[in-house]
Amino acid sequence: DAEITQSPRHKITETGRQVTLACHQTWNHNNMFWYRQDLGHGLRLIHYSYGVHDTNKGEVSDGYSVSRSNTEDLPLTLESAASSQTSVYFCASSSLVAGELFFGEGSRLTVL
Amino acid sequence: GQQLNQSPQSMFIQEGEDVSMNCTSSSIFNTWLWYKQDPGEGPVLLIALYKAGELTSNGRLTAQFGITRKDSFLNISASIPSDVGIYFCAGRRSGAGSYQLTFGKGTKLSVIP
């Protein structure tokens, strides 16, 4: 079955370190998204991509970057982790046709 | 970014009761989606609605796409303990950026056995 997987599921890091969260989907979807989820804020869009080599900023993109070198993967990088980036991160993908979003299981990041 | 107004924020109900929740917006959406999130997991798609006035069921769940295209409703009949979780609505517009979703902040459902 097609799926979307995130790794690591849990990570603890220190302020200032670079962190990369991986996202891999086997749906062959063109569209991929990264969200963060925090109490009181719901799901907020960080970055998204509509295809290979395409990346776009979402509403909370500062301090984050993504790259799309193939259809299956959209890694999220925190260049210099900050405590404000402690959150649960969700990757999601959708096809061009239906637009229904399918989510990964999430990556819980703690920045100390 | 814009959020949908989802209500109620939380609800406690007795097992067997019916549940209703809704989402409203000042903007028009062309697609409404309802998700459920269990603790420690990602949101899972429950129902997708594509036409104004559409009423769609998935087991005990029924969702409606409002006629004005600015709202949507989710009903759960005869609730059971495994219905516990957070329910999110999401809307999708047409045109530029139409693959992005706007999310409500969720309704946390607790079911008392």
Interface residues (C-beta under 8 A of the other chain):
Chain A: N31 F33 G40 H41 G42 L43 R44 L45 Y48 Y50 G58 E59 F90 A92 S94 L96 A98 G99 E100 L101 F102 F103 G104 E105 G106
Chain B: G1 Q3 T31 L33 Y35 G40 E41 G42 P43 V44 L45 A48 F88 A90 R92 S98 Y99 Q100 L101 F103 G104 K105 G106
